[in-house]
């Protein structure tokens, strides 16, 4: 939308937007930054400020929020809520959540089960406290802002809200606008006083979310380079993310993901239509950050190369990064390794890619097809060889989620064979297996599968993971292999807790052996087709 086409007479100079990023891990808040940049380009007279509670000590959350609101006196509060879920393969709240869960559910030693129960209770308590703390911060901010502006409005969005928007409605103040996914058009409508009921949002206490609202396609927005001179002027904590040399600053090159991976919610929230940001604009944005000292970039796309038809866009972007003279940077991204060419591999190595994540979930082609991931594992291996030949010699993280739909000892052996081949390509010390157990999320094909197979009942509360009987279902590790994997993981934590992923692969090979690689790369189409139909 062109600014000249907007009825700017409806946008008053007294509008003041305060973006509050709720507490989370210190990850660059690219979503809030892009929202503020978008609004400024369309409505330059609107005053804005970004307040990042991720940079504030926990004891100061409330007082710092009060002080910011008192000083700025916003007419519109926009809260960004990023994180809710707590299961992870690494350390988290109160220790290692996955280890706590597995000790409680699967340990045979009563003392170990007790330790898991205590750790799990601590984790659940922390989780509930955080839910309450964030909702209280939202209420506190609204009440404080009303002391200065009686008609202040409030929007709540972010990653957590986009997934759990139906459940969070009961926790937020009446009149809160709950926004799913992208919020640019919603803010435009609010500032112009226009109807926004067609957007992916609803108003707490006034409207209810439409059926499958999260599945609606977002409005196409053409993204231009973020103006970081302006962002620095409204965000006092900006320099915090440029101080440390190991910080990755987020840059988005596209939105959307066309795939149907059965457990993934990205393709739902961002939409299946891939929208490419012009390469010149991406490089212009990176150059601003580069000139401010940033050398590490994370491309925040759902997938950097989501499909083969977007490979030319990736080539263009990487070539323009080289042409811009930014030869001393490093970057990382989620990349589908089946969408590479020798040319792309060469550009990736030359532009400084220093972290490569292969999210295949399984090394069995049969299971990859059943999970609707669309990977050809044979192609992935060849592309990894091309990447190594191009000079890539950094860390490769390979995500494995064992005990997915129809996992067997045979498919486990195939995954081991596949992993060993990756080690032969990159080197054992360069390939890090990240062992995940899928967290079942709302709005996914896996949730539909759980409904159809009576694993979950419709109307369940996906936020009730403090309840052990709910948590065990949402942490996807069903029987008959659930106890087996629980025992393997517990043994890995005992033997080598500092290298958990490699130890899991070692134990699995000790117990089950390894398949022939060709077996891992082949899959019977008919079986896969039947399974796909079962979870559609």
N, C-alpha and C positions, 0 to 999 in steps of 0.2 A: 504494500500500500504506500502510495506516495504522500509525503507530508502535506503537499499542496492540495490534496484532495480531501483533507480532513476538515471538518467544521471546527476550526480552532477557537471560534468564539465560545464554544461550549467548555473549553478547557480554561479554568480560572488560574490566575497566577498564584492564588493562595493555596492551591493544592500542594500537599507536602507528603511524600511517600517515604516511610521508614521500612526498610527491609531488615528483618531480624532473622538471622540464621541461628536456629536453636543448637544447643551444644551437641557436638559430635567429634569424631576423630579429626585431627587437623588435616583435612583434605581441602584443596583449593575449591571455593564455592562458585564454580563456573555458572551454575544455573541462575543464582541471584545476580551475579555480575552481568550476565547477558540480558536479563530482564531490565535492569536499571539502564543499561546501554540502549536497549530498544526504545524504552519510554523517552529517554532524553533526545533521541534522534527525531521522534515524532512530536514531542511536546517539550521543547527546550526551556520553556518558562516554569515547568513544574520542578519544585525543589525536591531533591532526593538525598537519602543517606543510607548507607549500608552499615549495619551493626552486627558483628560476628561474635557470637557467644562462644564459638570454638576457640577463641584466643583469650578468653577470660577465665580466671581461676574459679572453680565451682562455688566457693564460699561467697563470691562476689556477683554471682549471676543476677540476683534480684536487685541489688543496689545499683549495679552497673546499668541494668535495663531501665530502672527508674530515672537515673541521671540522664541517660540518653534521651528518653522520652520528654523529660522536663525541659531539656535544652532545645530539642528539635520541634516539639509540639506537632506531631504528624496528624494529617487528616485521613490518611490511609495507612494501615499497618499490614505488611505482607510478611507472614512467618514462613520460613523454609524448614521443613522437618525431614531430615535425610534418612535416619536410621531407626529401625525398630527391632528387627530380628536379631537373635543372639547366638545362634549356632554357627560355629566357624571351625575350620581345621587347625586354627592356631590360637594363641592366647587371646582372651577376651575379658569380659567382665568377671571379676572374681576368679581369675585363672583361665583354664582351658575349658570352655563350655562342652565341647564334644567329649573330652576325657571324663568330665564329671558325669555326663549322661551315660556313657558306656560303663563306667565303674558302677553306677547305680543299677543299671538294667542287666548287666551281663557278668559282673565279677562273682566268682564263687567264694572268695574269701570274705567273711562277714565284715571284717575291719575295713577292707577295701570298699565294700558296698556302703558302709557307713561313711567313709570319706567322700565317696561320690555323692551320697545323699546330702551331706553337709555342704559340699561344694555346689551341688545343684540348688539347694535351698538358698545359699548366698547369691547364686546367679539369678534365681527367680526373684528374690527380694530386690536385687539391684535393677532387674528388668521392670518390675512393677513400680519401683521408686522413680525410674526414669520416665515411664509413661505418665505418672502423676506429676512429676516435676515439669515436664514439657507442657502438659495441659495447664498447669498452674501458671507457668510463665506466660502463656498466651492470655489467660484470663487476667493476670496481673497487668500485662501490657495494655490490654484493652481498657481496664478500669483506670489506669494511670493516664492514658491518652484522653479519656473522656473528661478528665479534670480540666483539660485545656481546650478540647474540641468535642462538644457534646454529640455531634453527628459523625464521629469517626467511624470508618468502616474497617473490616478486617478480612483478609484473605489468607488461607492456610493451604500451602502446597508443598511440593518436594517429593522425593522418592518414596518415603514411608507413606505419605498421604495418598499417593497415586495407587499404591497397592492395597491399602487398608482403608480406603475412603468411606466404605459403608460402615465399618466399625467405629471409626474415629468420630463420626457424627454425634455419638452419645457422650463424647468426652469434651466437646468444645462449646463455647458460649453460643447462645441463640443469636442468629444473625450472621454467624461466621460463614463466609463463602469458602467452601471446600473445593479446591481446584485439582483436577486430575491431569497429569502430563504437563504440556507446555501452557504457559499462562500469558503470553504476549497479547493475544487478541482479547482475552478477558480483561486485562488491565486497560487496554485501549477503550473498551466499551464502558468500563467504570468511570474513566476520566472524562468521557464524553457524555455521561449520563444516559447511555443507550442500553437497550435490552440485551442481556447476555445469557438468556435462558437456553440458547442453542449451543452454548459452550459446554465442555465437559466439566461441569461443576453443579453444585446445588447449595442452597442456603439452609443452614441448620435451623430447624424449627419452623421453616416456611415452605420449603419444597423437599422432595425426596429424590434420591438419585434414580435416573432412568435405568431400566433393565439393561444390563450389559453396557453401561455407559462407557466403561474403560475401553471397550472394543471399538468405539467410534473413532473415525480417522481425524487426526488433528488438522488444523488449518495450515496450508503451506505458507511458510514464512521464509523469504529470501534473506539470508544472514549476511551482513556486511561486517567488516573488521571492527571489533570492539575498540572504542575510543578509551584507551587506558589513561590518557591525561585527565579525562573527565572522571573516570572511575577512581583514580588516585585522589581527586579533589573531594569525593563524597565518602571515601572509605579509609578511615585512619589506620585500620589494621592491615592494609594492603601490603606494606613492606614486610610484615611478619612472614609472608610466604616467599619472600625473596632473600631472606637472611641466610638460610641454610643451603649449602651447595647440593644436598641430596633431595631437596624438595622438588616434586614434579608439579609444574603449573599446567592446569587444564586448558586445552584448546579443542574446540569441536570442529570437525571437518564435514560432518553430515549428521542427519537425524533419520531414524527409522531402521528397521531390520525386516527383511522379507521372509525370514525363515519361520519354521513351526516347531522348534525344539520343544519337546513335550513338557519340560519343567520350567521353561524360561518365560518371564513376564515382560522382558524388554520389548519384544515384538508387539505386545499388546499395548503397553503404555506409550511407546514411541510411534506405533503404527507401522504397517508393512510397506508403506510408500517411502522409499529412500529419497531424501532431499539433500542434494549435494551443495555445500557452501562453495562459492567460487574460489579457486585455488589462489588467485591474486589477493583476495580478501583474507584468506587464512594466513598467507605469508605476511601480509601487512600487519595482522594482529600479532603474529609471532615476533616480527621484527621490533614492535613496540616493547614487548616483554624482554626480548634479547637485549635491547639497548638499556633496559633497566637492570640488567645483570642476570636474567634467567638463562640457564643453559640446559635445564631438564624439562621436557615437555611430555605430557600425557595426552594423547588424542582420546577424548572422552566419548567417542562414538560407541554405539552398541557393538559394531564391528567396523574396523578400519577399512576392510575390503569385504563387504557383505556378500557380494556375488561377482562372478566373472565379468559381467557387463560393466562393473565399476572399476576394473583394473586400470583402464586408461586414465581415469580421474586420479587414481593413486599415483600413477607414473607422472602425470602432469604436476601434481602437488610436490612430490619429492624432488623432481627436477628443478622446480622453481625455488625450493628451499636451498638447493645447491647454488643456483644462480644468484640468490640473494646474499651469498657469502657467509651464511651461518654454518660454517664447517666444523665448529668446535662444540656442537650441541649433542645431546643424547635425547632419545625419545623412546616411548613405549606405547603399546596399545593392545587391545584385544583384536586378534587377527585370525581369520579363518585360513589356515595354512594350506587349504586346497585351492585357494585363489591367488596363487603366486606364479610368476614366470621368472626365467633367468634374469630378465631386465629388471623386474621389480626387486628381486633378491639383491642384485648389484646396487640398486639405488638405496635399498634399506641399509645395507652395510655402509655405504659411502655417506649417508646422511646421519649416521650415528645411532641407529636402533640398538639399544643395549639391553633390552629385555623383551623376550618373545614368549607369549603365552599360547599354548596349544590346548584349546578347550574341547578335546574330543570326547571326554567323559568315559569312553571305553575304547580298548584296543581291539574289540571284536566288531567286524563290519556288520555282523548280524544284529548286534545290539544297537549300533549306531543307526541303522535303518529303522529299527523298532522304536527308537526314541525320536524319530522324524527329524534327525539333525542334518541330513543331506550331505554328509561327508563321504568322500571316497578316500579311505585310509591309504590305499596304494598311492594315490596322487599326493597325499600329505607327505608320505615318506620321500617321494622323489623331489618334492619341492623343498623339503628340509635338506636333502643332499645338495640341491642347487644353492640354498642359502649358506650352507657351510662352505661350499666351493667359492662363493662370492666374498668370503672373508669374515663372516659372522662368527665370533668366538666368545660370546657372552652367555648369560644364563638363559636357559630354556625351562619354563615352568609348564608342566603337563598336568592338566586337571583330570583326575579319575574319580568317578562317582560309582563305587561298587554297589552291587545289589540293586541295580536298576531293574526294570521290567524284564522278566525271563532270564535273569542271570543264572548261570550254572557253573559247575566246576570247569567244564570245558571252555566256557567263555572267559573265565578268570585266567585259565592257562593261555588263552589267546591274547589277552591283555598283557600278560607278562612277556610273551614273545614280542609283541609290538613295542613294549617299553624297552626291552633289551636292544632292539634294532635302533631305536632313537638314541640310545646310549652309544651304540657303535658309530652312529653318524656324528654326534656332537661331542662325545666324551662323557664318561660316567660322572665326572665332577661337574659337568655343565648342565646335566638334565636333572631337574628337581621334580619328583612326582608330588603333586599336591593332592592329598586324599580327602575328598569331600564325600559327605553323605547328603543327598539332595534334600533341601528344605522344601517341603511341599507348600507352594504359594497359591493364593487365590487367583482366579481368572486364567489358569493354565490348563493345558490338556491333561496334565497329570492329576489335577484336582478332579477333572471330569472322570478320569479312570478310577480314582478312589471312590467317587460317588457310585459308579456303575458296579463296582466290586464290593460294595458295602464296607469299605475301609473307613470312610467318613460318611456322616449323615448331613444332608443339606440343612443349613441353618447353624452349623457348628461355628464356634468363635475362633478364628485363626490367631487371635491375640492371646488366647488362653493357654499359652505355652508354659505358664507357671504350674499348670496342672499336669502331673506325670502321665496320665492316661491320654491326654491330648498331645503332649510333647512327643511321646513315643511314636504316634502316628504321623506327626508332621515332620519329624526327623526320619526320612524315608530309609528304613532298614528292616523290611518285613521278613518274617520267617518264610521258608525254612532255613534261609541262609543268614538271618539276622544274628543269631547266637554265634554262628561260626565267625562272622566278621567282627562281632564284639570281642570274642576271645583273641582273634588275631591282633586287633588294635591294642587291646590291653597288654598283650605280650610285647608289642612294639614299643609301647610307652615304658615298659619295664626295662627292656634291653637297650634302647637307644632313644630317649625322649628328645634329644637335640637334633635327630635326623629321622623323624617319625615316618615320613613318606617312603624313604629308601628302605627303612627297616620293614615296613609293611610289605613292600614288594619282595624283599628277601624272604620273609617268613612264608608268604604265599607260595613262592617257588619251592621252598623247602618242603612244604606240605603237599603241594599238588603237582609239582613239576612244571614244565613249560611246553606249549604246543609248537608245532611247526608254524613258521611265519605265514606260509601260504594259507594255512587253515584260518588264521586271523583275518586275512585279507579277502576271504571269500564268504559269501552269504547266500543261502537259498532264498530266492526272490519270493516264492510262494508263501513261505512262512512269514516273511516280513510283511507281505501284503495283508495277510490275515490279522497280524498284530496291529498294523496301522488302522485297519478298519475297527478294531476293538476299542481304540482310544480316540477315535474321531468323534 
